[in-house]
Amino acid sequence: MPLAESIVEYQLKATSIKPIDLGGGQARVETTLAGEVTGDVPGQHFGTLSVTAGIIGRPNPWTYIGATLTSSGAVVRISGQGLAIRTGEGHKARYRGAVSYSTDDPKLANFNNVIAAVEFEIDPLTQIMKGAACVWK
């Protein structure tokens, strides 16, 4: 099934980074992000990305939880998960997965039924996350 056009595009900046040693050569990195979201629900977004890193060169699982404070005054909550892998360009990594949305705003109620494919890249040197979410047709 093909993907539709992106419903949300974003560029977020890391506001804090917390590495956690899990032992056994694994670590979890929790990154708090904030920035602007454009598309069907424009506004200011904040959230936390949690990545578990282990063996270099293998995909790393990630989870995300956040919220967008929309320009219209609504709050849209987002949660997602997927896998990340290094791009081969310095320290950059590409993340792919799925996210779901929820809101109490009746005008945006259709987002309560949306599951979107998400893809974004993070450059640890600039601490920028840039990506988009698309829904399946």
DOMIZA-916398 format. One record per residue: residue number from 1; residue in three letters; x, y, z of N, C-alpha, C in turn. Coordinates in nm, 4 decimals. Layout:
residues N
<vexdo resi="NUM" resn="ALA" n_x="X" n_y="Y" n_z="Z" ca_x="X" ca_y="Y" ca_z="Z" c_x="X" c_y="Y" c_z="Z"/>
...
This chain:
residues 137
<vexdo resi="1" resn="MET" n_x="0.0827" n_y="-0.1184" n_z="0.0000" ca_x="0.0000" ca_y="0.0000" ca_z="0.0000" c_x="0.0872" c_y="0.1248" c_z="0.0000"/>
<vexdo resi="2" resn="PRO" n_x="0.0613" n_y="0.2176" n_z="-0.0890" ca_x="0.1433" ca_y="0.3377" ca_z="-0.0934" c_x="0.1107" c_y="0.4337" c_z="0.0207"/>
<vexdo resi="3" resn="LEU" n_x="0.2063" n_y="0.5170" n_z="0.0525" ca_x="0.1850" ca_y="0.6191" ca_z="0.1536" c_x="0.1270" c_y="0.7434" c_z="0.0895"/>
<vexdo resi="4" resn="ALA" n_x="0.0472" n_y="0.8153" n_z="0.1655" ca_x="-0.0060" ca_y="0.9433" ca_z="0.1193" c_x="0.0997" c_y="1.0507" c_z="0.1398"/>
<vexdo resi="5" resn="GLU" n_x="0.0657" n_y="1.1731" n_z="0.1058" ca_x="0.1554" ca_y="1.2839" ca_z="0.1319" c_x="0.1736" c_y="1.3003" c_z="0.2820"/>
<vexdo resi="6" resn="SER" n_x="0.2797" n_y="1.3672" n_z="0.3198" ca_x="0.3046" ca_y="1.3853" ca_z="0.4629" c_x="0.1940" c_y="1.4698" c_z="0.5249"/>
<vexdo resi="7" resn="ILE" n_x="0.1557" n_y="1.4326" n_z="0.6460" ca_x="0.0557" ca_y="1.5093" ca_z="0.7197" c_x="0.1221" c_y="1.6034" c_z="0.8187"/>
<vexdo resi="8" resn="VAL" n_x="0.2448" n_y="1.5699" n_z="0.8559" ca_x="0.3180" ca_y="1.6508" ca_z="0.9529" c_x="0.4652" c_y="1.6525" c_z="0.9139"/>
<vexdo resi="9" resn="GLU" n_x="0.5266" n_y="1.7681" n_z="0.9200" ca_x="0.6707" ca_y="1.7811" ca_z="0.9035" c_x="0.7225" c_y="1.8587" c_z="1.0230"/>
<vexdo resi="10" resn="TYR" n_x="0.8437" n_y="1.8272" n_z="1.0643" ca_x="0.8947" ca_y="1.8897" ca_z="1.1860" c_x="1.0459" c_y="1.9031" c_z="1.1822"/>
<vexdo resi="11" resn="GLN" n_x="1.0914" n_y="2.0015" n_z="1.2567" ca_x="1.2328" ca_y="2.0179" ca_z="1.2849" c_x="1.2414" c_y="2.0524" c_z="1.4331"/>
<vexdo resi="12" resn="LEU" n_x="1.3018" n_y="1.9619" n_z="1.5084" ca_x="1.3098" ca_y="1.9765" ca_z="1.6529" c_x="1.4554" c_y="1.9869" c_z="1.6961"/>
<vexdo resi="13" resn="LYS" n_x="1.4786" n_y="2.0568" n_z="1.8039" ca_x="1.6127" ca_y="2.0756" ca_z="1.8588" c_x="1.6186" c_y="2.0093" c_z="1.9962"/>
<vexdo resi="14" resn="ALA" n_x="1.7270" n_y="1.9390" n_z="2.0231" ca_x="1.7461" ca_y="1.8764" ca_z="2.1537" c_x="1.7616" c_y="1.9843" c_z="2.2605"/>
<vexdo resi="15" resn="THR" n_x="1.6886" n_y="1.9677" n_z="2.3707" ca_x="1.7013" ca_y="2.0606" ca_z="2.4831" c_x="1.7757" c_y="1.9955" c_z="2.5992"/>
<vexdo resi="16" resn="SER" n_x="1.7767" n_y="1.8621" n_z="2.6037" ca_x="1.8569" ca_y="1.7902" ca_z="2.7028" c_x="1.8811" c_y="1.6479" c_z="2.6535"/>
<vexdo resi="17" resn="ILE" n_x="1.9931" n_y="1.5913" n_z="2.6957" ca_x="2.0301" ca_y="1.4550" ca_z="2.6581" c_x="2.0771" c_y="1.3832" c_z="2.7834"/>
<vexdo resi="18" resn="LYS" n_x="2.0200" n_y="1.2635" n_z="2.8066" ca_x="2.0533" ca_y="1.1877" ca_z="2.9267" c_x="2.0915" c_y="1.0451" c_z="2.8877"/>
<vexdo resi="19" resn="PRO" n_x="2.2215" n_y="1.0116" n_z="2.8921" ca_x="2.2629" ca_y="0.8735" ca_z="2.8667" c_x="2.2488" c_y="0.7901" c_z="2.9938"/>
<vexdo resi="20" resn="ILE" n_x="2.2019" n_y="0.6663" n_z="2.9776" ca_x="2.1823" ca_y="0.5756" ca_z="3.0913" c_x="2.2505" c_y="0.4437" c_z="3.0590"/>
<vexdo resi="21" resn="ASP" n_x="2.3460" n_y="0.4034" n_z="3.1424" ca_x="2.4168" ca_y="0.2769" ca_z="3.1230" c_x="2.3256" c_y="0.1627" c_z="3.1662"/>
<vexdo resi="22" resn="LEU" n_x="2.2978" n_y="0.0704" n_z="3.0734" ca_x="2.2131" ca_y="-0.0448" ca_z="3.1030" c_x="2.2953" c_y="-0.1684" c_z="3.1369"/>
<vexdo resi="23" resn="GLY" n_x="2.4280" n_y="-0.1578" n_z="3.1250" ca_x="2.5158" ca_y="-0.2714" ca_z="3.1483" c_x="2.5220" c_y="-0.3609" c_z="3.0256"/>
<vexdo resi="24" resn="GLY" n_x="2.6177" n_y="-0.4512" n_z="3.0241" ca_x="2.6304" ca_y="-0.5441" ca_z="2.9127" c_x="2.6595" c_y="-0.4777" c_z="2.7804"/>
<vexdo resi="25" resn="GLY" n_x="2.7212" n_y="-0.3611" n_z="2.7826" ca_x="2.7540" ca_y="-0.2928" ca_z="2.6584" c_x="2.6378" c_y="-0.2172" c_z="2.5966"/>
<vexdo resi="26" resn="GLN" n_x="2.5272" n_y="-0.2052" n_z="2.6689" ca_x="2.4116" ca_y="-0.1330" ca_z="2.6165" c_x="2.3901" c_y="-0.0036" c_z="2.6940"/>
<vexdo resi="27" resn="ALA" n_x="2.3357" n_y="0.0939" n_z="2.6243" ca_x="2.3009" ca_y="0.2218" ca_z="2.6864" c_x="2.1688" c_y="0.2695" c_z="2.6284"/>
<vexdo resi="28" resn="ARG" n_x="2.0961" n_y="0.3445" n_z="2.7082" ca_x="1.9750" ca_y="0.4107" ca_z="2.6600" c_x="2.0032" c_y="0.5604" c_z="2.6630"/>
<vexdo resi="29" resn="VAL" n_x="1.9680" n_y="0.6283" n_z="2.5565" ca_x="1.9852" ca_y="0.7723" ca_z="2.5498" c_x="1.8469" c_y="0.8339" c_z="2.5394"/>
<vexdo resi="30" resn="GLU" n_x="1.8129" n_y="0.9187" n_z="2.6367" ca_x="1.6850" ca_y="0.9882" ca_z="2.6371" c_x="1.7103" c_y="1.1331" c_z="2.5980"/>
<vexdo resi="31" resn="THR" n_x="1.6472" n_y="1.1759" n_z="2.4885" ca_x="1.6671" ca_y="1.3104" ca_z="2.4362" c_x="1.5345" c_y="1.3848" c_z="2.4400"/>
<vexdo resi="32" resn="THR" n_x="1.5330" n_y="1.4982" n_z="2.5077" ca_x="1.4157" ca_y="1.5838" ca_z="2.5100" c_x="1.4293" c_y="1.6827" c_z="2.3953"/>
<vexdo resi="33" resn="LEU" n_x="1.3217" n_y="1.6959" n_z="2.3171" ca_x="1.3238" ca_y="1.7781" ca_z="2.1961" c_x="1.2100" c_y="1.8793" c_z="2.1979"/>
<vexdo resi="34" resn="ALA" n_x="1.2290" n_y="1.9903" n_z="2.1285" ca_x="1.1241" ca_y="2.0911" ca_z="2.1145" c_x="1.1442" c_y="2.1633" c_z="1.9814"/>
<vexdo resi="35" resn="GLY" n_x="1.0315" n_y="2.2093" n_z="1.9238" ca_x="1.0420" ca_y="2.2834" ca_z="1.7992" c_x="0.9090" c_y="2.2972" c_z="1.7287"/>
<vexdo resi="36" resn="GLU" n_x="0.9169" n_y="2.3381" n_z="1.6030" ca_x="0.7973" ca_y="2.3695" ca_z="1.5244" c_x="0.7527" c_y="2.2520" c_z="1.4385"/>
<vexdo resi="37" resn="VAL" n_x="0.6208" n_y="2.2345" n_z="1.4328" ca_x="0.5572" ca_y="2.1343" ca_z="1.3485" c_x="0.4726" c_y="2.2079" c_z="1.2454"/>
<vexdo resi="38" resn="THR" n_x="0.4794" n_y="2.1625" n_z="1.1198" ca_x="0.3953" ca_y="2.2196" ca_z="1.0148" c_x="0.3114" c_y="2.1075" c_z="0.9546"/>
<vexdo resi="39" resn="GLY" n_x="0.2125" n_y="2.1436" n_z="0.8764" ca_x="0.1268" ca_y="2.0446" ca_z="0.8127" c_x="-0.0153" c_y="2.0543" c_z="0.8631"/>
<vexdo resi="40" resn="ASP" n_x="-0.0804" n_y="1.9379" n_z="0.8796" ca_x="-0.2214" ca_y="1.9348" ca_z="0.9183" c_x="-0.2473" c_y="1.9825" c_z="1.0606"/>
<vexdo resi="41" resn="VAL" n_x="-0.1491" n_y="1.9720" n_z="1.1483" ca_x="-0.1637" ca_y="2.0196" ca_z="1.2866" c_x="-0.0419" c_y="2.1048" c_z="1.3243"/>
<vexdo resi="42" resn="PRO" n_x="-0.0342" n_y="2.2284" n_z="1.2717" ca_x="0.0817" ca_y="2.3120" ca_z="1.2992" c_x="0.0835" c_y="2.3601" c_z="1.4436"/>
<vexdo resi="43" resn="GLY" n_x="0.2038" n_y="2.3811" n_z="1.4939" ca_x="0.2182" ca_y="2.4341" ca_z="1.6288" c_x="0.3556" c_y="2.4070" c_z="1.6853"/>
<vexdo resi="44" resn="GLN" n_x="0.3658" n_y="2.4183" n_z="1.8158" ca_x="0.4907" ca_y="2.3933" ca_z="1.8867" c_x="0.4847" c_y="2.2546" c_z="1.9483"/>
<vexdo resi="45" resn="HIS" n_x="0.5938" n_y="2.1814" n_z="1.9323" ca_x="0.5977" ca_y="2.0421" ca_z="1.9765" c_x="0.7083" c_y="2.0215" c_z="2.0792"/>
<vexdo resi="46" resn="PHE" n_x="0.6845" n_y="1.9284" n_z="2.1707" ca_x="0.7878" ca_y="1.8851" ca_z="2.2637" c_x="0.7691" c_y="1.7371" c_z="2.2892"/>
<vexdo resi="47" resn="GLY" n_x="0.8781" n_y="1.6676" n_z="2.3191" ca_x="0.8676" ca_y="1.5242" ca_z="2.3446" c_x="1.0010" c_y="1.4646" c_z="2.3850"/>
<vexdo resi="48" resn="THR" n_x="0.9985" n_y="1.3340" n_z="2.4132" ca_x="1.1184" ca_y="1.2620" ca_z="2.4541" c_x="1.1376" c_y="1.1393" c_z="2.3659"/>
<vexdo resi="49" resn="LEU" n_x="1.2564" n_y="1.1308" n_z="2.3061" ca_x="1.2975" ca_y="1.0170" ca_z="2.2257" c_x="1.3904" c_y="0.9319" c_z="2.3118"/>
<vexdo resi="50" resn="SER" n_x="1.3608" n_y="0.8030" n_z="2.3206" ca_x="1.4430" ca_y="0.7103" ca_z="2.3976" c_x="1.4961" c_y="0.6035" c_z="2.3027"/>
<vexdo resi="51" resn="VAL" n_x="1.6296" n_y="0.5933" n_z="2.2926" ca_x="1.6946" ca_y="0.4997" ca_z="2.2018" c_x="1.7831" c_y="0.4069" c_z="2.2837"/>
<vexdo resi="52" resn="THR" n_x="1.7688" n_y="0.2753" n_z="2.2607" ca_x="1.8555" ca_y="0.1774" ca_z="2.3246" c_x="1.9620" c_y="0.1362" c_z="2.2241"/>
<vexdo resi="53" resn="ALA" n_x="2.0874" n_y="0.1629" n_z="2.2592" ca_x="2.1991" ca_y="0.1349" ca_z="2.1688" c_x="2.2801" c_y="0.0182" c_z="2.2237"/>
<vexdo resi="54" resn="GLY" n_x="2.3202" n_y="-0.0683" n_z="2.1337" ca_x="2.3994" ca_y="-0.1839" ca_z="2.1719" c_x="2.5114" c_y="-0.2063" c_z="2.0740"/>
<vexdo resi="55" resn="ILE" n_x="2.4975" n_y="-0.3051" n_z="1.9908" ca_x="2.6023" ca_y="-0.3422" ca_z="1.8967" c_x="2.6047" c_y="-0.2428" c_z="1.7805"/>
<vexdo resi="56" resn="ILE" n_x="2.7224" n_y="-0.1846" n_z="1.7546" ca_x="2.7377" ca_y="-0.0874" ca_z="1.6464" c_x="2.7113" c_y="-0.1573" c_z="1.5129"/>
<vexdo resi="57" resn="GLY" n_x="2.6354" n_y="-0.0890" n_z="1.4263" ca_x="2.6040" ca_y="-0.1438" ca_z="1.2952" c_x="2.4733" c_y="-0.2208" c_z="1.2910"/>
<vexdo resi="58" resn="ARG" n_x="2.4120" n_y="-0.2412" n_z="1.4057" ca_x="2.2816" ca_y="-0.3084" ca_z="1.4099" c_x="2.1727" c_y="-0.2065" c_z="1.4403"/>
<vexdo resi="59" resn="PRO" n_x="2.0502" n_y="-0.2318" n_z="1.3950" ca_x="1.9406" ca_y="-0.1390" ca_z="1.4254" c_x="1.9167" c_y="-0.1282" c_z="1.5759"/>
<vexdo resi="60" resn="ASN" n_x="1.8830" n_y="-0.0070" n_z="1.6181" ca_x="1.8553" ca_y="0.0206" ca_z="1.7587" c_x="1.7078" c_y="0.0556" c_z="1.7762"/>
<vexdo resi="61" resn="PRO" n_x="1.6392" n_y="-0.0059" n_z="1.8724" ca_x="1.4979" ca_y="0.0278" ca_z="1.8945" c_x="1.4831" c_y="0.1662" c_z="1.9578"/>
<vexdo resi="62" resn="TRP" n_x="1.3745" n_y="0.2338" n_z="1.9200" ca_x="1.3445" ca_y="0.3636" ca_z="1.9776" c_x="1.1966" c_y="0.3729" c_z="2.0133"/>
<vexdo resi="63" resn="THR" n_x="1.1658" n_y="0.4581" n_z="2.1110" ca_x="1.0281" ca_y="0.4932" ca_z="2.1454" c_x="1.0210" c_y="0.6451" c_z="2.1564"/>
<vexdo resi="64" resn="TYR" n_x="0.9008" n_y="0.6977" n_z="2.1374" ca_x="0.8822" ca_y="0.8427" ca_z="2.1441" c_x="0.7477" c_y="0.8724" c_z="2.2072"/>
<vexdo resi="65" resn="ILE" n_x="0.7456" n_y="0.9746" n_z="2.2889" ca_x="0.6199" ca_y="1.0262" ca_z="2.3423" c_x="0.6299" c_y="1.1779" c_z="2.3452"/>
<vexdo resi="66" resn="GLY" n_x="0.5230" n_y="1.2443" n_z="2.2989" ca_x="0.5274" ca_y="1.3896" ca_z="2.2937" c_x="0.3902" c_y="1.4489" c_z="2.2718"/>
<vexdo resi="67" resn="ALA" n_x="0.3869" n_y="1.5809" n_z="2.2531" ca_x="0.2612" ca_y="1.6517" ca_z="2.2307" c_x="0.2878" c_y="1.7759" c_z="2.1471"/>
<vexdo resi="68" resn="THR" n_x="0.1895" n_y="1.8093" n_z="2.0648" ca_x="0.1936" ca_y="1.9332" ca_z="1.9879" c_x="0.0868" c_y="2.0261" c_z="2.0421"/>
<vexdo resi="69" resn="LEU" n_x="0.1285" n_y="2.1473" n_z="2.0762" ca_x="0.0348" ca_y="2.2521" ca_z="2.1148" c_x="0.0025" c_y="2.3253" c_z="1.9858"/>
<vexdo resi="70" resn="THR" n_x="-0.1151" n_y="2.2970" n_z="1.9296" ca_x="-0.1482" ca_y="2.3466" ca_z="1.7960" c_x="-0.1780" c_y="2.4958" c_z="1.7967"/>
<vexdo resi="71" resn="SER" n_x="-0.1675" n_y="2.5544" n_z="1.6803" ca_x="-0.1969" ca_y="2.6966" ca_z="1.6624" c_x="-0.3419" c_y="2.7282" c_z="1.6982"/>
<vexdo resi="72" resn="SER" n_x="-0.4323" n_y="2.6291" n_z="1.6841" ca_x="-0.5743" ca_y="2.6496" ca_z="1.7132" c_x="-0.6062" c_y="2.6366" c_z="1.8623"/>
<vexdo resi="73" resn="GLY" n_x="-0.5086" n_y="2.5957" n_z="1.9432" ca_x="-0.5313" ca_y="2.5821" ca_z="2.0867" c_x="-0.5501" c_y="2.4391" c_z="2.1336"/>
<vexdo resi="74" resn="ALA" n_x="-0.5528" n_y="2.3439" n_z="2.0426" ca_x="-0.5702" ca_y="2.2026" ca_z="2.0794" c_x="-0.4358" c_y="2.1412" c_z="2.1204"/>
<vexdo resi="75" resn="VAL" n_x="-0.4446" n_y="2.0275" n_z="2.1866" ca_x="-0.3269" ca_y="1.9480" ca_z="2.2202" c_x="-0.3408" c_y="1.8142" c_z="2.1482"/>
<vexdo resi="76" resn="VAL" n_x="-0.2376" n_y="1.7763" n_z="2.0732" ca_x="-0.2354" ca_y="1.6476" ca_z="2.0043" c_x="-0.1188" c_y="1.5680" c_z="2.0613"/>
<vexdo resi="77" resn="ARG" n_x="-0.1512" n_y="1.4550" n_z="2.1240" ca_x="-0.0491" ca_y="1.3681" ca_z="2.1829" c_x="-0.0003" c_y="1.2677" c_z="2.0792"/>
<vexdo resi="78" resn="ILE" n_x="0.1281" n_y="1.2344" n_z="2.0876" ca_x="0.1902" ca_y="1.1445" ca_z="1.9901" c_x="0.2714" c_y="1.0397" c_z="2.0638"/>
<vexdo resi="79" resn="SER" n_x="0.2579" n_y="0.9147" n_z="2.0197" ca_x="0.3471" ca_y="0.8096" ca_z="2.0709" c_x="0.3867" c_y="0.7219" c_z="1.9529"/>
<vexdo resi="80" resn="GLY" n_x="0.5075" n_y="0.6695" n_z="1.9597" ca_x="0.5552" ca_y="0.5885" ca_z="1.8485" c_x="0.6733" c_y="0.5024" c_z="1.8865"/>
<vexdo resi="81" resn="GLN" n_x="0.7099" n_y="0.4173" n_z="1.7913" ca_x="0.8254" ca_y="0.3301" ca_z="1.8109" c_x="0.8759" c_y="0.2834" c_z="1.6758"/>
<vexdo resi="82" resn="GLY" n_x="0.9996" n_y="0.2349" n_z="1.6768" ca_x="1.0580" ca_y="0.1863" ca_z="1.5533" c_x="1.2023" c_y="0.1474" c_z="1.5723"/>
<vexdo resi="83" resn="LEU" n_x="1.2788" n_y="0.1574" n_z="1.4629" ca_x="1.4200" ca_y="0.1207" ca_z="1.4631" c_x="1.5028" c_y="0.2332" c_z="1.4031"/>
<vexdo resi="84" resn="ALA" n_x="1.6273" n_y="0.2433" n_z="1.4500" ca_x="1.7207" ca_y="0.3432" ca_z="1.4004" c_x="1.8486" c_y="0.2753" c_z="1.3559"/>
<vexdo resi="85" resn="ILE" n_x="1.9132" n_y="0.3343" n_z="1.2563" ca_x="2.0422" ca_y="0.2835" ca_z="1.2111" c_x="2.1261" c_y="0.4013" c_z="1.1627"/>
<vexdo resi="86" resn="ARG" n_x="2.2562" n_y="0.3912" n_z="1.1814" ca_x="2.3470" ca_y="0.4970" ca_z="1.1375" c_x="2.3426" c_y="0.5086" c_z="0.9855"/>
<vexdo resi="87" resn="THR" n_x="2.3583" n_y="0.6317" n_z="0.9356" ca_x="2.3519" ca_y="0.6562" ca_z="0.7914" c_x="2.4867" c_y="0.6372" c_z="0.7229"/>
<vexdo resi="88" resn="GLY" n_x="2.5946" n_y="0.6414" n_z="0.7986" ca_x="2.7282" ca_y="0.6358" ca_z="0.7403" c_x="2.7866" c_y="0.7746" c_z="0.7186"/>
<vexdo resi="89" resn="GLU" n_x="2.7050" n_y="0.8784" n_z="0.7442" ca_x="2.7500" ca_y="1.0176" ca_z="0.7359" c_x="2.7799" c_y="1.0669" c_z="0.8762"/>
<vexdo resi="90" resn="GLY" n_x="2.9048" n_y="1.0584" n_z="0.9171" ca_x="2.9405" ca_y="1.1040" ca_z="1.0514" c_x="2.8618" c_y="1.0280" c_z="1.1572"/>
<vexdo resi="91" resn="HIS" n_x="2.7977" n_y="1.1014" n_z="1.2463" ca_x="2.7215" ca_y="1.0405" ca_z="1.3558" c_x="2.5710" c_y="1.0365" c_z="1.3285"/>
<vexdo resi="92" resn="LYS" n_x="2.5290" n_y="1.0773" n_z="1.2088" ca_x="2.3860" ca_y="1.0832" ca_z="1.1777" c_x="2.3222" c_y="0.9445" c_z="1.1818"/>
<vexdo resi="93" resn="ALA" n_x="2.1937" n_y="0.9433" n_z="1.2202" ca_x="2.1167" ca_y="0.8188" ca_z="1.2219" c_x="1.9802" c_y="0.8442" c_z="1.1590"/>
<vexdo resi="94" resn="ARG" n_x="1.9271" n_y="0.7405" n_z="1.0927" ca_x="1.7942" ca_y="0.7455" ca_z="1.0314" c_x="1.7009" c_y="0.6600" c_z="1.1166"/>
<vexdo resi="95" resn="TYR" n_x="1.5837" n_y="0.7147" n_z="1.1437" ca_x="1.4836" ca_y="0.6486" ca_z="1.2264" c_x="1.3593" c_y="0.6240" c_z="1.1425"/>
<vexdo resi="96" resn="ARG" n_x="1.3041" n_y="0.5034" n_z="1.1541" ca_x="1.1789" ca_y="0.4709" ca_z="1.0853" c_x="1.0899" c_y="0.3944" c_z="1.1812"/>
<vexdo resi="97" resn="GLY" n_x="0.9597" n_y="0.4175" n_z="1.1675" ca_x="0.8670" ca_y="0.3474" ca_z="1.2553" c_x="0.7239" c_y="0.3934" c_z="1.2315"/>
<vexdo resi="98" resn="ALA" n_x="0.6425" n_y="0.3774" n_z="1.3338" ca_x="0.5018" ca_y="0.4147" ca_z="1.3265" c_x="0.4651" c_y="0.4971" c_z="1.4493"/>
<vexdo resi="99" resn="VAL" n_x="0.3758" n_y="0.5927" n_z="1.4288" ca_x="0.3264" ca_y="0.6755" ca_z="1.5386" c_x="0.1741" c_y="0.6776" c_z="1.5356"/>
<vexdo resi="100" resn="SER" n_x="0.1164" n_y="0.7037" n_z="1.6520" ca_x="-0.0282" ca_y="0.7236" ca_z="1.6604" c_x="-0.0534" c_y="0.8552" c_z="1.7325"/>
<vexdo resi="101" resn="TYR" n_x="-0.1700" n_y="0.9114" n_z="1.7076" ca_x="-0.2067" ca_y="1.0419" ca_z="1.7603" c_x="-0.3327" c_y="1.0290" c_z="1.8446"/>
<vexdo resi="102" resn="SER" n_x="-0.3479" n_y="1.1203" n_z="1.9407" ca_x="-0.4735" ca_y="1.1280" ca_z="2.0154" c_x="-0.4957" c_y="1.2722" c_z="2.0590"/>
<vexdo resi="103" resn="THR" n_x="-0.6233" n_y="1.3103" n_z="2.0631" ca_x="-0.6599" ca_y="1.4455" ca_z="2.1037" c_x="-0.8018" c_y="1.4445" c_z="2.1589"/>
<vexdo resi="104" resn="ASP" n_x="-0.8304" n_y="1.5426" n_z="2.2449" ca_x="-0.9655" ca_y="1.5598" ca_z="2.2987" c_x="-1.0426" c_y="1.6659" c_z="2.2205"/>
<vexdo resi="105" resn="ASP" n_x="-0.9776" n_y="1.7326" n_z="2.1265" ca_x="-1.0409" ca_y="1.8382" ca_z="2.0495" c_x="-1.1334" c_y="1.7773" c_z="1.9441"/>
<vexdo resi="106" resn="PRO" n_x="-1.2642" n_y="1.8067" n_z="1.9498" ca_x="-1.3582" ca_y="1.7491" ca_z="1.8528" c_x="-1.3264" c_y="1.7859" c_z="1.7075"/>
<vexdo resi="107" resn="LYS" n_x="-1.2649" n_y="1.9024" n_z="1.6842" ca_x="-1.2316" ca_y="1.9441" ca_z="1.5476" c_x="-1.1199" c_y="1.8592" c_z="1.4884"/>
<vexdo resi="108" resn="LEU" n_x="-1.0388" n_y="1.7969" n_z="1.5733" ca_x="-0.9272" ca_y="1.7140" ca_z="1.5267" c_x="-0.9492" c_y="1.5669" c_z="1.5588"/>
<vexdo resi="109" resn="ALA" n_x="-1.0733" n_y="1.5287" n_z="1.5868" ca_x="-1.1046" ca_y="1.3912" ca_z="1.6288" c_x="-1.0580" c_y="1.2868" c_z="1.5280"/>
<vexdo resi="110" resn="ASN" n_x="-1.0495" n_y="1.3224" n_z="1.3997" ca_x="-1.0050" ca_y="1.2248" ca_z="1.2999" c_x="-0.8612" c_y="1.1775" c_z="1.3273"/>
<vexdo resi="111" resn="PHE" n_x="-0.7813" n_y="1.2563" n_z="1.3988" ca_x="-0.6444" ca_y="1.2148" ca_z="1.4318" c_x="-0.6417" c_y="1.1001" c_z="1.5319"/>
<vexdo resi="112" resn="ASN" n_x="-0.7514" n_y="1.0776" n_z="1.6036" ca_x="-0.7570" ca_y="0.9654" ca_z="1.6976" c_x="-0.7543" c_y="0.8309" c_z="1.6261"/>
<vexdo resi="113" resn="ASN" n_x="-0.7793" n_y="0.8296" n_z="1.4956" ca_x="-0.7794" ca_y="0.7064" ca_z="1.4164" c_x="-0.6615" c_y="0.6965" c_z="1.3207"/>
<vexdo resi="114" resn="VAL" n_x="-0.5629" n_y="0.7836" n_z="1.3380" ca_x="-0.4494" ca_y="0.7871" ca_z="1.2456" c_x="-0.3317" c_y="0.7082" c_z="1.3021"/>
<vexdo resi="115" resn="ILE" n_x="-0.2806" n_y="0.6189" n_z="1.2187" ca_x="-0.1517" ca_y="0.5555" ca_z="1.2435" c_x="-0.0658" c_y="0.5963" c_z="1.1251"/>
<vexdo resi="116" resn="ALA" n_x="0.0486" n_y="0.6556" n_z="1.1532" ca_x="0.1319" ca_y="0.7095" ca_z="1.0459" c_x="0.2693" c_y="0.6446" c_z="1.0441"/>
<vexdo resi="117" resn="ALA" n_x="0.3234" n_y="0.6317" n_z="0.9238" ca_x="0.4634" ca_y="0.5925" ca_z="0.9085" c_x="0.5457" c_y="0.7185" c_z="0.9306"/>
<vexdo resi="118" resn="VAL" n_x="0.6555" n_y="0.7042" n_z="1.0016" ca_x="0.7388" ca_y="0.8197" ca_z="1.0322" c_x="0.8831" c_y="0.7899" c_z="0.9937"/>
<vexdo resi="119" resn="GLU" n_x="0.9495" n_y="0.8909" n_z="0.9415" ca_x="1.0913" ca_y="0.8804" ca_z="0.9105" c_x="1.1567" c_y="1.0126" c_z="0.9462"/>
<vexdo resi="120" resn="PHE" n_x="1.2678" n_y="1.0035" n_z="1.0183" ca_x="1.3406" ca_y="1.1247" ca_z="1.0540" c_x="1.4881" c_y="1.0932" c_z="1.0683"/>
<vexdo resi="121" resn="GLU" n_x="1.5680" n_y="1.1991" n_z="1.0619" ca_x="1.7119" ca_y="1.1867" ca_z="1.0829" c_x="1.7515" c_y="1.2756" c_z="1.1986"/>
<vexdo resi="122" resn="ILE" n_x="1.8519" n_y="1.2290" n_z="1.2695" ca_x="1.9084" ca_y="1.3088" ca_z="1.3781" c_x="2.0576" c_y="1.3227" c_z="1.3532"/>
<vexdo resi="123" resn="ASP" n_x="2.1046" n_y="1.4447" n_z="1.3677" ca_x="2.2475" ca_y="1.4716" ca_z="1.3609" c_x="2.2921" c_y="1.5106" c_z="1.5011"/>
<vexdo resi="124" resn="PRO" n_x="2.3622" n_y="1.4214" n_z="1.5721" ca_x="2.4042" ca_y="1.4526" ca_z="1.7086" c_x="2.4954" c_y="1.5756" c_z="1.7192"/>
<vexdo resi="125" resn="LEU" n_x="2.5667" n_y="1.6089" n_z="1.6124" ca_x="2.6546" ca_y="1.7261" ca_z="1.6178" c_x="2.5754" c_y="1.8562" c_z="1.6231"/>
<vexdo resi="126" resn="THR" n_x="2.4660" n_y="1.8635" n_z="1.5480" ca_x="2.3829" ca_y="1.9842" ca_z="1.5495" c_x="2.2667" c_y="1.9708" c_z="1.6477"/>
<vexdo resi="127" resn="GLN" n_x="2.2410" n_y="1.8473" n_z="1.6947" ca_x="2.1311" ca_y="1.8147" ca_z="1.7863" c_x="1.9955" c_y="1.8513" c_z="1.7267"/>
<vexdo resi="128" resn="ILE" n_x="1.9820" n_y="1.8251" n_z="1.5950" ca_x="1.8575" ca_y="1.8540" ca_z="1.5228" c_x="1.7932" c_y="1.7240" c_z="1.4762"/>
<vexdo resi="129" resn="MET" n_x="1.6615" n_y="1.7127" n_z="1.4975" ca_x="1.5799" ca_y="1.6039" ca_z="1.4435" c_x="1.4920" c_y="1.6654" c_z="1.3356"/>
<vexdo resi="130" resn="LYS" n_x="1.4938" n_y="1.6055" n_z="1.2165" ca_x="1.4135" ca_y="1.6579" ca_z="1.1057" c_x="1.3450" c_y="1.5408" c_z="1.0376"/>
<vexdo resi="131" resn="GLY" n_x="1.2122" n_y="1.5516" n_z="1.0177" ca_x="1.1426" ca_y="1.4413" ca_z="0.9537" c_x="0.9989" c_y="1.4714" c_z="0.9195"/>
<vexdo resi="132" resn="ALA" n_x="0.9258" n_y="1.3640" n_z="0.8868" ca_x="0.7862" ca_y="1.3762" ca_z="0.8455" c_x="0.7103" c_y="1.2482" c_z="0.8799"/>
<vexdo resi="133" resn="ALA" n_x="0.5785" n_y="1.2631" n_z="0.8888" ca_x="0.4884" ca_y="1.1497" ca_z="0.9100" c_x="0.3899" c_y="1.1440" c_z="0.7942"/>
<vexdo resi="134" resn="CYS" n_x="0.3611" n_y="1.0229" n_z="0.7450" ca_x="0.2675" ca_y="1.0021" ca_z="0.6344" c_x="0.1663" c_y="0.8960" c_z="0.6744"/>
<vexdo resi="135" resn="VAL" n_x="0.0437" n_y="0.9090" n_z="0.6285" ca_x="-0.0588" ca_y="0.8082" ca_z="0.6545" c_x="-0.0692" c_y="0.7163" c_z="0.5334"/>
<vexdo resi="136" resn="TRP" n_x="-0.1144" n_y="0.5936" n_z="0.5586" ca_x="-0.1380" ca_y="0.5014" ca_z="0.4487" c_x="-0.2694" c_y="0.5387" c_z="0.3822"/>
<vexdo resi="137" resn="LYS" n_x="-0.2760" n_y="0.5236" n_z="0.2494" ca_x="-0.3999" ca_y="0.5511" ca_z="0.1749" c_x="-0.4984" c_y="0.4393" c_z="0.1970"/>
